[in-house]
Amino acid sequence: MAIDERLMDILVCPSCHGRVEHKERRNLMVCASCGLRYPVRDGIPVMLVEEATQGRPS
């Protein structure tokens, strides 16, 4: 499920305030700066640091 473009324009990583990218196939929001990966559940990004997993920066 695609995330609304207006929402994508305002979403930032709550940890480092970096830009996030939606990885639709993996149901993730990935921070381009610090690499934290936030889950997307039922089409809603869960932008909580406590819910994030660590990934590689892109």
mmJSON file of the N, C-alpha and C atoms, coordinates in Angstrom:
{"data_MODEL":{"atom_site":{
"group_PDB":["ATOM","ATOM","ATOM","ATOM","ATOM","ATOM","ATOM","ATOM","ATOM","ATOM","ATOM","ATOM","ATOM","ATOM","ATOM","ATOM","ATOM","ATOM","ATOM","ATOM","ATOM","ATOM","ATOM","ATOM","ATOM","ATOM","ATOM","ATOM","ATOM","ATOM","ATOM","ATOM","ATOM","ATOM","ATOM","ATOM","ATOM","ATOM","ATOM","ATOM","ATOM","ATOM","ATOM","ATOM","ATOM","ATOM","ATOM","ATOM","ATOM","ATOM","ATOM","ATOM","ATOM","ATOM","ATOM","ATOM","ATOM","ATOM","ATOM","ATOM","ATOM","ATOM","ATOM","ATOM","ATOM","ATOM","ATOM","ATOM","ATOM","ATOM","ATOM","ATOM","ATOM","ATOM","ATOM","ATOM","ATOM","ATOM","ATOM","ATOM","ATOM","ATOM","ATOM","ATOM","ATOM","ATOM","ATOM","ATOM","ATOM","ATOM","ATOM","ATOM","ATOM","ATOM","ATOM","ATOM","ATOM","ATOM","ATOM","ATOM","ATOM","ATOM","ATOM","ATOM","ATOM","ATOM","ATOM","ATOM","ATOM","ATOM","ATOM","ATOM","ATOM","ATOM","ATOM","ATOM","ATOM","ATOM","ATOM","ATOM","ATOM","ATOM","ATOM","ATOM","ATOM","ATOM","ATOM","ATOM","ATOM","ATOM","ATOM","ATOM","ATOM","ATOM","ATOM","ATOM","ATOM","ATOM","ATOM","ATOM","ATOM","ATOM","ATOM","ATOM","ATOM","ATOM","ATOM","ATOM","ATOM","ATOM","ATOM","ATOM","ATOM","ATOM","ATOM","ATOM","ATOM","ATOM","ATOM","ATOM","ATOM","ATOM","ATOM","ATOM","ATOM","ATOM","ATOM","ATOM","ATOM","ATOM","ATOM","ATOM","ATOM","ATOM"],
"id":[1,2,3,4,5,6,7,8,9,10,11,12,13,14,15,16,17,18,19,20,21,22,23,24,25,26,27,28,29,30,31,32,33,34,35,36,37,38,39,40,41,42,43,44,45,46,47,48,49,50,51,52,53,54,55,56,57,58,59,60,61,62,63,64,65,66,67,68,69,70,71,72,73,74,75,76,77,78,79,80,81,82,83,84,85,86,87,88,89,90,91,92,93,94,95,96,97,98,99,100,101,102,103,104,105,106,107,108,109,110,111,112,113,114,115,116,117,118,119,120,121,122,123,124,125,126,127,128,129,130,131,132,133,134,135,136,137,138,139,140,141,142,143,144,145,146,147,148,149,150,151,152,153,154,155,156,157,158,159,160,161,162,163,164,165,166,167,168,169,170,171,172,173,174],
"type_symbol":["N","C","C","N","C","C","N","C","C","N","C","C","N","C","C","N","C","C","N","C","C","N","C","C","N","C","C","N","C","C","N","C","C","N","C","C","N","C","C","N","C","C","N","C","C","N","C","C","N","C","C","N","C","C","N","C","C","N","C","C","N","C","C","N","C","C","N","C","C","N","C","C","N","C","C","N","C","C","N","C","C","N","C","C","N","C","C","N","C","C","N","C","C","N","C","C","N","C","C","N","C","C","N","C","C","N","C","C","N","C","C","N","C","C","N","C","C","N","C","C","N","C","C","N","C","C","N","C","C","N","C","C","N","C","C","N","C","C","N","C","C","N","C","C","N","C","C","N","C","C","N","C","C","N","C","C","N","C","C","N","C","C","N","C","C","N","C","C","N","C","C","N","C","C"],
"label_atom_id":["N","CA","C","N","CA","C","N","CA","C","N","CA","C","N","CA","C","N","CA","C","N","CA","C","N","CA","C","N","CA","C","N","CA","C","N","CA","C","N","CA","C","N","CA","C","N","CA","C","N","CA","C","N","CA","C","N","CA","C","N","CA","C","N","CA","C","N","CA","C","N","CA","C","N","CA","C","N","CA","C","N","CA","C","N","CA","C","N","CA","C","N","CA","C","N","CA","C","N","CA","C","N","CA","C","N","CA","C","N","CA","C","N","CA","C","N","CA","C","N","CA","C","N","CA","C","N","CA","C","N","CA","C","N","CA","C","N","CA","C","N","CA","C","N","CA","C","N","CA","C","N","CA","C","N","CA","C","N","CA","C","N","CA","C","N","CA","C","N","CA","C","N","CA","C","N","CA","C","N","CA","C","N","CA","C","N","CA","C","N","CA","C","N","CA","C","N","CA","C","N","CA","C"],
"label_alt_id":[null,null,null,null,null,null,null,null,null,null,null,null,null,null,null,null,null,null,null,null,null,null,null,null,null,null,null,null,null,null,null,null,null,null,null,null,null,null,null,null,null,null,null,null,null,null,null,null,null,null,null,null,null,null,null,null,null,null,null,null,null,null,null,null,null,null,null,null,null,null,null,null,null,null,null,null,null,null,null,null,null,null,null,null,null,null,null,null,null,null,null,null,null,null,null,null,null,null,null,null,null,null,null,null,null,null,null,null,null,null,null,null,null,null,null,null,null,null,null,null,null,null,null,null,null,null,null,null,null,null,null,null,null,null,null,null,null,null,null,null,null,null,null,null,null,null,null,null,null,null,null,null,null,null,null,null,null,null,null,null,null,null,null,null,null,null,null,null,null,null,null,null,null,null],
"label_comp_id":["MET","MET","MET","ALA","ALA","ALA","ILE","ILE","ILE","ASP","ASP","ASP","GLU","GLU","GLU","ARG","ARG","ARG","LEU","LEU","LEU","MET","MET","MET","ASP","ASP","ASP","ILE","ILE","ILE","LEU","LEU","LEU","VAL","VAL","VAL","CYS","CYS","CYS","PRO","PRO","PRO","SER","SER","SER","CYS","CYS","CYS","HIS","HIS","HIS","GLY","GLY","GLY","ARG","ARG","ARG","VAL","VAL","VAL","GLU","GLU","GLU","HIS","HIS","HIS","LYS","LYS","LYS","GLU","GLU","GLU","ARG","ARG","ARG","ARG","ARG","ARG","ASN","ASN","ASN","LEU","LEU","LEU","MET","MET","MET","VAL","VAL","VAL","CYS","CYS","CYS","ALA","ALA","ALA","SER","SER","SER","CYS","CYS","CYS","GLY","GLY","GLY","LEU","LEU","LEU","ARG","ARG","ARG","TYR","TYR","TYR","PRO","PRO","PRO","VAL","VAL","VAL","ARG","ARG","ARG","ASP","ASP","ASP","GLY","GLY","GLY","ILE","ILE","ILE","PRO","PRO","PRO","VAL","VAL","VAL","MET","MET","MET","LEU","LEU","LEU","VAL","VAL","VAL","GLU","GLU","GLU","GLU","GLU","GLU","ALA","ALA","ALA","THR","THR","THR","GLN","GLN","GLN","GLY","GLY","GLY","ARG","ARG","ARG","PRO","PRO","PRO","SER","SER","SER"],
"label_asym_id":["A","A","A","A","A","A","A","A","A","A","A","A","A","A","A","A","A","A","A","A","A","A","A","A","A","A","A","A","A","A","A","A","A","A","A","A","A","A","A","A","A","A","A","A","A","A","A","A","A","A","A","A","A","A","A","A","A","A","A","A","A","A","A","A","A","A","A","A","A","A","A","A","A","A","A","A","A","A","A","A","A","A","A","A","A","A","A","A","A","A","A","A","A","A","A","A","A","A","A","A","A","A","A","A","A","A","A","A","A","A","A","A","A","A","A","A","A","A","A","A","A","A","A","A","A","A","A","A","A","A","A","A","A","A","A","A","A","A","A","A","A","A","A","A","A","A","A","A","A","A","A","A","A","A","A","A","A","A","A","A","A","A","A","A","A","A","A","A","A","A","A","A","A","A"],
"label_entity_id":["1","1","1","1","1","1","1","1","1","1","1","1","1","1","1","1","1","1","1","1","1","1","1","1","1","1","1","1","1","1","1","1","1","1","1","1","1","1","1","1","1","1","1","1","1","1","1","1","1","1","1","1","1","1","1","1","1","1","1","1","1","1","1","1","1","1","1","1","1","1","1","1","1","1","1","1","1","1","1","1","1","1","1","1","1","1","1","1","1","1","1","1","1","1","1","1","1","1","1","1","1","1","1","1","1","1","1","1","1","1","1","1","1","1","1","1","1","1","1","1","1","1","1","1","1","1","1","1","1","1","1","1","1","1","1","1","1","1","1","1","1","1","1","1","1","1","1","1","1","1","1","1","1","1","1","1","1","1","1","1","1","1","1","1","1","1","1","1","1","1","1","1","1","1"],
"label_seq_id":[1,1,1,2,2,2,3,3,3,4,4,4,5,5,5,6,6,6,7,7,7,8,8,8,9,9,9,10,10,10,11,11,11,12,12,12,13,13,13,14,14,14,15,15,15,16,16,16,17,17,17,18,18,18,19,19,19,20,20,20,21,21,21,22,22,22,23,23,23,24,24,24,25,25,25,26,26,26,27,27,27,28,28,28,29,29,29,30,30,30,31,31,31,32,32,32,33,33,33,34,34,34,35,35,35,36,36,36,37,37,37,38,38,38,39,39,39,40,40,40,41,41,41,42,42,42,43,43,43,44,44,44,45,45,45,46,46,46,47,47,47,48,48,48,49,49,49,50,50,50,51,51,51,52,52,52,53,53,53,54,54,54,55,55,55,56,56,56,57,57,57,58,58,58],
"pdbx_PDB_ins_code":[null,null,null,null,null,null,null,null,null,null,null,null,null,null,null,null,null,null,null,null,null,null,null,null,null,null,null,null,null,null,null,null,null,null,null,null,null,null,null,null,null,null,null,null,null,null,null,null,null,null,null,null,null,null,null,null,null,null,null,null,null,null,null,null,null,null,null,null,null,null,null,null,null,null,null,null,null,null,null,null,null,null,null,null,null,null,null,null,null,null,null,null,null,null,null,null,null,null,null,null,null,null,null,null,null,null,null,null,null,null,null,null,null,null,null,null,null,null,null,null,null,null,null,null,null,null,null,null,null,null,null,null,null,null,null,null,null,null,null,null,null,null,null,null,null,null,null,null,null,null,null,null,null,null,null,null,null,null,null,null,null,null,null,null,null,null,null,null,null,null,null,null,null,null],
"Cartn_x":[0.843,0.0,0.894,0.64,1.442,1.11,2.136,1.971,1.696,0.747,0.373,1.601,1.754,2.899,2.981,1.842,1.852,2.426,2.117,2.661,4.165,4.59,6.02,6.82,6.204,6.875,7.2,6.428,6.643,7.274,7.289,7.867,9.387,9.926,11.371,11.635,12.852,13.263,13.171,12.474,12.373,13.685,14.625,15.903,16.893,17.101,18.132,17.564,16.265,15.562,15.983,16.499,16.87,15.663,15.867,14.822,14.551,13.29,12.923,12.375,12.601,12.12,11.203,10.142,9.215,9.682,9.876,10.221,8.97,8.137,6.81,6.851,7.747,7.807,8.155,8.903,9.31,8.475,7.486,6.655,7.5,8.435,9.342,9.474,9.79,10.257,11.716,12.639,14.066,14.667,15.395,16.06,17.324,17.467,18.631,19.883,19.735,20.891,21.426,20.586,21.067,20.755,19.889,19.601,18.53,17.913,16.84,15.698,15.078,13.974,12.711,11.695,10.433,9.381,8.584,7.573,6.404,5.754,4.498,3.453,2.467,1.415,0.078,-0.593,-1.896,-1.834,-0.711,-0.55,-0.178,0.104,0.432,1.868,2.741,4.109,4.129,4.829,4.979,6.327,6.311,7.54,7.928,8.14,8.574,9.952,10.894,12.249,12.221,11.329,11.222,10.811,10.144,9.687,10.693,11.7,12.657,13.671,14.204,15.312,16.477,17.68,18.87,19.152,19.452,19.863,21.059,21.533,22.654,22.152,22.896,22.52,22.6,21.666,21.658,22.576],
"Cartn_y":[-1.173,0.0,1.244,2.139,3.354,4.343,5.046,6.092,7.403,8.174,9.443,10.349,10.964,11.844,13.017,13.557,14.674,14.239,13.013,12.48,12.261,11.723,11.482,12.787,13.89,15.19,15.689,15.267,15.779,14.761,13.485,12.476,12.579,12.509,12.44,11.4,10.946,10.0,10.684,10.091,10.722,10.679,9.862,9.771,10.838,10.952,11.879,12.99,12.945,13.929,13.859,12.706,12.494,12.141,12.176,11.839,10.336,9.955,8.539,8.165,6.922,6.39,5.212,5.107,3.992,2.822,1.684,0.436,-0.436,-0.238,-0.847,-2.372,-2.99,-4.461,-5.055,-4.3,-4.798,-4.218,-3.373,-2.713,-1.986,-1.16,-0.426,1.026,1.866,3.22,3.185,3.552,3.466,4.872,5.186,6.478,6.437,7.404,7.47,7.906,8.531,9.016,7.988,7.544,6.655,5.189,4.881,3.498,2.824,3.531,2.899,2.533,1.396,0.893,0.853,1.555,1.651,0.811,0.03,-0.801,0.023,-0.509,0.054,-1.021,-0.698,-1.662,-1.148,-1.959,-1.588,-0.249,0.007,1.227,2.45,2.252,3.371,3.223,4.205,4.143,4.282,3.362,3.404,4.054,5.368,6.154,6.337,5.226,5.223,4.581,5.243,4.712,3.332,3.137,1.856,0.708,1.018,0.01,-0.2,0.636,0.594,-0.521,-0.978,-1.923,-1.253,-1.69,-1.08,-1.718,-0.905,-1.358,-0.562,-0.827,-0.06,1.236,2.329,3.561,3.349,3.96,3.796,4.79],
"Cartn_z":[0.0,0.0,0.0,-0.883,-1.009,0.111,0.552,1.555,0.818,1.305,0.691,0.552,-0.601,-0.88,0.092,0.494,1.45,2.791,3.197,4.439,4.307,3.166,2.943,2.974,2.556,2.557,3.956,4.961,6.317,7.267,6.887,7.782,7.835,9.039,9.255,10.33,10.396,11.418,12.784,13.746,15.057,15.842,15.428,16.127,15.67,14.347,13.836,12.955,12.689,11.854,10.383,9.98,8.584,7.724,6.424,5.441,5.483,5.385,5.354,3.984,3.618,2.342,2.629,1.845,1.996,1.144,1.779,1.086,1.111,0.103,0.075,0.136,-0.595,-0.63,0.726,1.542,2.856,3.994,3.67,4.678,5.712,5.216,6.086,5.653,6.627,6.385,6.824,5.941,6.243,6.24,7.31,7.395,6.557,5.655,4.779,5.535,6.701,7.455,8.444,9.37,10.434,10.18,9.221,8.868,9.697,10.646,11.412,10.47,10.762,9.945,10.798,10.348,11.068,10.338,11.079,10.418,9.901,8.877,8.369,8.603,9.42,9.757,9.26,8.472,7.899,7.18,6.5,5.729,6.552,7.85,8.738,9.234,8.952,9.453,10.978,11.633,13.09,13.376,13.529,13.651,15.115,15.798,17.193,17.26,17.915,18.019,18.685,19.634,20.338,19.404,18.312,17.353,16.209,16.129,15.013,15.204,14.072,14.078,13.345,13.668,13.071,11.714,10.75,9.428,8.98,7.803,7.249,6.665,6.82,6.119,4.615,3.869,2.413,1.754],
"occupancy":[1.0,1.0,1.0,1.0,1.0,1.0,1.0,1.0,1.0,1.0,1.0,1.0,1.0,1.0,1.0,1.0,1.0,1.0,1.0,1.0,1.0,1.0,1.0,1.0,1.0,1.0,1.0,1.0,1.0,1.0,1.0,1.0,1.0,1.0,1.0,1.0,1.0,1.0,1.0,1.0,1.0,1.0,1.0,1.0,1.0,1.0,1.0,1.0,1.0,1.0,1.0,1.0,1.0,1.0,1.0,1.0,1.0,1.0,1.0,1.0,1.0,1.0,1.0,1.0,1.0,1.0,1.0,1.0,1.0,1.0,1.0,1.0,1.0,1.0,1.0,1.0,1.0,1.0,1.0,1.0,1.0,1.0,1.0,1.0,1.0,1.0,1.0,1.0,1.0,1.0,1.0,1.0,1.0,1.0,1.0,1.0,1.0,1.0,1.0,1.0,1.0,1.0,1.0,1.0,1.0,1.0,1.0,1.0,1.0,1.0,1.0,1.0,1.0,1.0,1.0,1.0,1.0,1.0,1.0,1.0,1.0,1.0,1.0,1.0,1.0,1.0,1.0,1.0,1.0,1.0,1.0,1.0,1.0,1.0,1.0,1.0,1.0,1.0,1.0,1.0,1.0,1.0,1.0,1.0,1.0,1.0,1.0,1.0,1.0,1.0,1.0,1.0,1.0,1.0,1.0,1.0,1.0,1.0,1.0,1.0,1.0,1.0,1.0,1.0,1.0,1.0,1.0,1.0,1.0,1.0,1.0,1.0,1.0,1.0],
"B_iso_or_equiv":[0.0,0.0,0.0,0.0,0.0,0.0,0.0,0.0,0.0,0.0,0.0,0.0,0.0,0.0,0.0,0.0,0.0,0.0,0.0,0.0,0.0,0.0,0.0,0.0,0.0,0.0,0.0,0.0,0.0,0.0,0.0,0.0,0.0,0.0,0.0,0.0,0.0,0.0,0.0,0.0,0.0,0.0,0.0,0.0,0.0,0.0,0.0,0.0,0.0,0.0,0.0,0.0,0.0,0.0,0.0,0.0,0.0,0.0,0.0,0.0,0.0,0.0,0.0,0.0,0.0,0.0,0.0,0.0,0.0,0.0,0.0,0.0,0.0,0.0,0.0,0.0,0.0,0.0,0.0,0.0,0.0,0.0,0.0,0.0,0.0,0.0,0.0,0.0,0.0,0.0,0.0,0.0,0.0,0.0,0.0,0.0,0.0,0.0,0.0,0.0,0.0,0.0,0.0,0.0,0.0,0.0,0.0,0.0,0.0,0.0,0.0,0.0,0.0,0.0,0.0,0.0,0.0,0.0,0.0,0.0,0.0,0.0,0.0,0.0,0.0,0.0,0.0,0.0,0.0,0.0,0.0,0.0,0.0,0.0,0.0,0.0,0.0,0.0,0.0,0.0,0.0,0.0,0.0,0.0,0.0,0.0,0.0,0.0,0.0,0.0,0.0,0.0,0.0,0.0,0.0,0.0,0.0,0.0,0.0,0.0,0.0,0.0,0.0,0.0,0.0,0.0,0.0,0.0,0.0,0.0,0.0,0.0,0.0,0.0],
"pdbx_formal_charge":[null,null,null,null,null,null,null,null,null,null,null,null,null,null,null,null,null,null,null,null,null,null,null,null,null,null,null,null,null,null,null,null,null,null,null,null,null,null,null,null,null,null,null,null,null,null,null,null,null,null,null,null,null,null,null,null,null,null,null,null,null,null,null,null,null,null,null,null,null,null,null,null,null,null,null,null,null,null,null,null,null,null,null,null,null,null,null,null,null,null,null,null,null,null,null,null,null,null,null,null,null,null,null,null,null,null,null,null,null,null,null,null,null,null,null,null,null,null,null,null,null,null,null,null,null,null,null,null,null,null,null,null,null,null,null,null,null,null,null,null,null,null,null,null,null,null,null,null,null,null,null,null,null,null,null,null,null,null,null,null,null,null,null,null,null,null,null,null,null,null,null,null,null,null],
"auth_seq_id":[1,1,1,2,2,2,3,3,3,4,4,4,5,5,5,6,6,6,7,7,7,8,8,8,9,9,9,10,10,10,11,11,11,12,12,12,13,13,13,14,14,14,15,15,15,16,16,16,17,17,17,18,18,18,19,19,19,20,20,20,21,21,21,22,22,22,23,23,23,24,24,24,25,25,25,26,26,26,27,27,27,28,28,28,29,29,29,30,30,30,31,31,31,32,32,32,33,33,33,34,34,34,35,35,35,36,36,36,37,37,37,38,38,38,39,39,39,40,40,40,41,41,41,42,42,42,43,43,43,44,44,44,45,45,45,46,46,46,47,47,47,48,48,48,49,49,49,50,50,50,51,51,51,52,52,52,53,53,53,54,54,54,55,55,55,56,56,56,57,57,57,58,58,58],
"auth_comp_id":["MET","MET","MET","ALA","ALA","ALA","ILE","ILE","ILE","ASP","ASP","ASP","GLU","GLU","GLU","ARG","ARG","ARG","LEU","LEU","LEU","MET","MET","MET","ASP","ASP","ASP","ILE","ILE","ILE","LEU","LEU","LEU","VAL","VAL","VAL","CYS","CYS","CYS","PRO","PRO","PRO","SER","SER","SER","CYS","CYS","CYS","HIS","HIS","HIS","GLY","GLY","GLY","ARG","ARG","ARG","VAL","VAL","VAL","GLU","GLU","GLU","HIS","HIS","HIS","LYS","LYS","LYS","GLU","GLU","GLU","ARG","ARG","ARG","ARG","ARG","ARG","ASN","ASN","ASN","LEU","LEU","LEU","MET","MET","MET","VAL","VAL","VAL","CYS","CYS","CYS","ALA","ALA","ALA","SER","SER","SER","CYS","CYS","CYS","GLY","GLY","GLY","LEU","LEU","LEU","ARG","ARG","ARG","TYR","TYR","TYR","PRO","PRO","PRO","VAL","VAL","VAL","ARG","ARG","ARG","ASP","ASP","ASP","GLY","GLY","GLY","ILE","ILE","ILE","PRO","PRO","PRO","VAL","VAL","VAL","MET","MET","MET","LEU","LEU","LEU","VAL","VAL","VAL","GLU","GLU","GLU","GLU","GLU","GLU","ALA","ALA","ALA","THR","THR","THR","GLN","GLN","GLN","GLY","GLY","GLY","ARG","ARG","ARG","PRO","PRO","PRO","SER","SER","SER"],
"auth_asym_id":["A","A","A","A","A","A","A","A","A","A","A","A","A","A","A","A","A","A","A","A","A","A","A","A","A","A","A","A","A","A","A","A","A","A","A","A","A","A","A","A","A","A","A","A","A","A","A","A","A","A","A","A","A","A","A","A","A","A","A","A","A","A","A","A","A","A","A","A","A","A","A","A","A","A","A","A","A","A","A","A","A","A","A","A","A","A","A","A","A","A","A","A","A","A","A","A","A","A","A","A","A","A","A","A","A","A","A","A","A","A","A","A","A","A","A","A","A","A","A","A","A","A","A","A","A","A","A","A","A","A","A","A","A","A","A","A","A","A","A","A","A","A","A","A","A","A","A","A","A","A","A","A","A","A","A","A","A","A","A","A","A","A","A","A","A","A","A","A","A","A","A","A","A","A"],
"auth_atom_id":["N","CA","C","N","CA","C","N","CA","C","N","CA","C","N","CA","C","N","CA","C","N","CA","C","N","CA","C","N","CA","C","N","CA","C","N","CA","C","N","CA","C","N","CA","C","N","CA","C","N","CA","C","N","CA","C","N","CA","C","N","CA","C","N","CA","C","N","CA","C","N","CA","C","N","CA","C","N","CA","C","N","CA","C","N","CA","C","N","CA","C","N","CA","C","N","CA","C","N","CA","C","N","CA","C","N","CA","C","N","CA","C","N","CA","C","N","CA","C","N","CA","C","N","CA","C","N","CA","C","N","CA","C","N","CA","C","N","CA","C","N","CA","C","N","CA","C","N","CA","C","N","CA","C","N","CA","C","N","CA","C","N","CA","C","N","CA","C","N","CA","C","N","CA","C","N","CA","C","N","CA","C","N","CA","C","N","CA","C","N","CA","C","N","CA","C","N","CA","C","N","CA","C"],
"pdbx_PDB_model_num":[1,1,1,1,1,1,1,1,1,1,1,1,1,1,1,1,1,1,1,1,1,1,1,1,1,1,1,1,1,1,1,1,1,1,1,1,1,1,1,1,1,1,1,1,1,1,1,1,1,1,1,1,1,1,1,1,1,1,1,1,1,1,1,1,1,1,1,1,1,1,1,1,1,1,1,1,1,1,1,1,1,1,1,1,1,1,1,1,1,1,1,1,1,1,1,1,1,1,1,1,1,1,1,1,1,1,1,1,1,1,1,1,1,1,1,1,1,1,1,1,1,1,1,1,1,1,1,1,1,1,1,1,1,1,1,1,1,1,1,1,1,1,1,1,1,1,1,1,1,1,1,1,1,1,1,1,1,1,1,1,1,1,1,1,1,1,1,1,1,1,1,1,1,1]
}}}
